[in-house]
Amino acid sequence: MKDEPTKKDSERLDEMKKEIDEVLAKETVEAADAEGVETVPNEEGAPAEDKPIDELAAEMTKLKDALAEKEARVLRLQADFENFRRRTAKEKEELAAVVIQNFMTDLLPLVDNFDRAMAVSGDNEAFHKGMEMIHNQLGEILKNNGLEKIEAEGVAFDPNFHQAVMRVENPDMEDGMIAQELQKGYQVKGRVIRPSMVQVVSNS
């Protein structure tokens, strides 16, 4: 008949189990550190593995890609808004230019009549001086709003700015030169609203 374990033997067995558990726990922690895996103790004091490094790296890459996509979208939206702002500003400028050009075109007959009135010498010097002041004031207002007179007499004919209504011979001038301006031409901010009506030299 075998001897039954004594109380002392049971205590010794419990101590050996405890030592074995401690050794296993220590080896688990050391192995996790060697593999780069972070461990945290669980409720019973045993180490518990966290997510592996490669899995964390994959999640980080995924988050970086999502962030990069959002940043690219924000940049596209900013570029679209900037293009819209520029296009709107350009359209407003073009509309304002058209309005001014139409207004100037309507005023040209009045300017022509002033020019004719100023060309006629009157007996009343005070009246003539008053008309000259009004004429100069009107011309200054139109100039400040972009109206420019097209140069004609003594320059080469340019179909972009001049309209030839007559051809004349003039041995003192070269072919293609403007001999006389019959009606003044004007442009507003670089755009012709009425070409000059001119006589062009043609000696052939």
JORA-V808351 format. One record per residue. N is the residue number from 0. RES is the residue in one small letter. SS is DSSP state (a for helix, b for strand, c for the rest). BURIAL is + if it has 16 or more other C-alpha atoms within 10 Angstrom, else -. Layout:
BEGIN
N RES SS BURIAL
N RES SS BURIAL
END
This chain:
BEGIN
0 m c -
1 k c -
2 d c -
3 e c -
4 p c -
5 t c -
6 k a -
7 k a -
8 d a -
9 s a -
10 e a -
11 r a -
12 l a -
13 d a -
14 e a -
15 m a -
16 k a -
17 k a -
18 e a -
19 i a -
20 d a -
21 e a -
22 v a -
23 l a -
24 a a +
25 k a -
26 e a -
27 t a +
28 v a +
29 e a -
30 a a -
31 a a +
32 d a -
33 a a -
34 e a -
35 g c -
36 v c +
37 e c +
38 t b +
39 v b -
40 p b -
41 n c -
42 e c -
43 e c -
44 g c -
45 a c +
46 p b +
47 a b -
48 e b -
49 d c -
50 k c -
51 p c -
52 i a -
53 d a -
54 e a -
55 l a -
56 a a -
57 a a -
58 e a -
59 m a -
60 t a -
61 k a -
62 l a -
63 k a -
64 d a -
65 a a -
66 l a -
67 a a -
68 e a -
69 k a -
70 e a -
71 a a -
72 r a -
73 v a -
74 l a -
75 r a -
76 l a -
77 q a -
78 a a -
79 d a -
80 f a -
81 e a -
82 n a -
83 f a -
84 r a -
85 r a -
86 r a -
87 t a -
88 a a -
89 k a -
90 e a -
91 k a -
92 e a -
93 e a -
94 l a -
95 a a -
96 a a +
97 v a -
98 v a -
99 i a +
100 q a +
101 n a -
102 f a -
103 m a +
104 t a +
105 d a -
106 l a -
107 l a +
108 p a -
109 l a -
110 v a +
111 d a -
112 n a -
113 f a +
114 d a -
115 r a -
116 a a -
117 m a -
118 a a -
119 v c -
120 s c -
121 g c -
122 d c -
123 n c -
124 e a -
125 a a -
126 f a -
127 h a -
128 k a -
129 g a -
130 m a -
131 e a +
132 m a -
133 i a -
134 h a +
135 n a -
136 q a -
137 l a -
138 g a +
139 e a -
140 i a -
141 l a +
142 k a -
143 n a -
144 n c -
145 g c +
146 l b +
147 e b +
148 k b -
149 i c +
150 e c -
151 a c +
152 e c +
153 g c -
154 v c -
155 a b +
156 f c +
157 d c -
158 p c -
159 n c -
160 f c +
161 h b +
162 q b +
163 a b +
164 v b -
165 m b -
166 r b +
167 v b -
168 e c -
169 n c -
170 p c -
171 d c -
172 m c -
173 e c -
174 d c +
175 g c +
176 m b +
177 i b +
178 a b +
179 q b +
180 e b +
181 l b +
182 q b -
183 k c +
184 g c +
185 y b +
186 q b +
187 v b +
188 k c -
189 g c -
190 r b +
191 v b +
192 i b +
193 r b +
194 p c +
195 s b +
196 m b +
197 v b +
198 q b +
199 v b +
200 v b +
201 s c +
202 n c -
203 s c -
END
